Structure formats: structure tokens, C-alpha cells
Amino acid sequence: MNRNALLLASRLLLAALFVPSGFQVLTNISGTIDYFTGLGLPLPTLAAWGTGLFELIAGLLILVGFQTRIAALLLAAFTIVAGFIGHFGQGGEDATLAFMHHQMLMKDIAIAGGFLALAMAGAGAWSADGRPFGVGAEIT
């Protein structure tokens, strides 16, 4: 398999989760604020705007492969924190809901693993980082 093709596919698949999510948060900011308020987060308005902007911008950075290692590390940490805030111990007495939240938490942890692998591997040659004399260009 071509390493650069796999890295591009990895970036596309991971970005496909965060770019639309960030856009959705920003276009339904009141719903996101209500959700964050329900979770008991402090400063839910600031958290909603910060989350939406972070997901959108970091997702776009992953998509084009610019500052990929940094964006991937930040998204790995974000995904774990968001997973625990949004899903750990949620569902209460409803076994189905509790199971669903547990599965979502485990998926968030797995996504963080994908970001850590991307942070280690870098964006590959088919990226802004991989361009000659680009941010992540290797000196030979």
C-alpha cells in the first residue's frame, strides 16, 4: 500500500467527523449552549463557541495536512476530554442509554488513537506539510 495514500485517507476520514461537527455546532449555537448547560459545564456559551471553532479549524488543518502533528495531538486530547465529559457515566438507570454512552466513549477513545498515530506518522507527502519547503518538509 502507498503510505501517502493511506495517510491522505486517514486525514480525510478523521476530518469528515470534525469539520461537519464544528460547522453544525456553529450553525446551531443555541442548541449546543443548551446541551452544554445540561451537562453542567461552566460558561456554556464560551464552551460552545470554542468547541465549534476548534472542531472546524482543527478539522480543516487535518484535512489539508497543515500543522498536522500539532492539530492531531490537540484533537486527540480534545476527543478524550469531550468523550469523558459527554459520555462517562451517562445514561443512568436506562441500560440501553448507558450502553450507548459507553460505546460512544469507547469510539472517542479509538478516534484519539487514530489522531495519535497520525501525529506520529505526519501528514505524508500529499499535504501542505509535505510540500517542498513547506512547514513539515524534510531537509535532505
Buried (B, 14 or more C-beta within 10 A) or exposed (E): EEEBEEBBEBBEEBBEBBBEBBBBBBEBBEEBBEBBEEEEBEEBBEBBBEBBEBBBBBBBBBBBBBBBBEBBBBBBEBBBEBBEBBBEEBBEEEEEEBEBBBEBBEBBBEBBEBBBEBBEBBBBBBBBBBBEEBBBEEEE
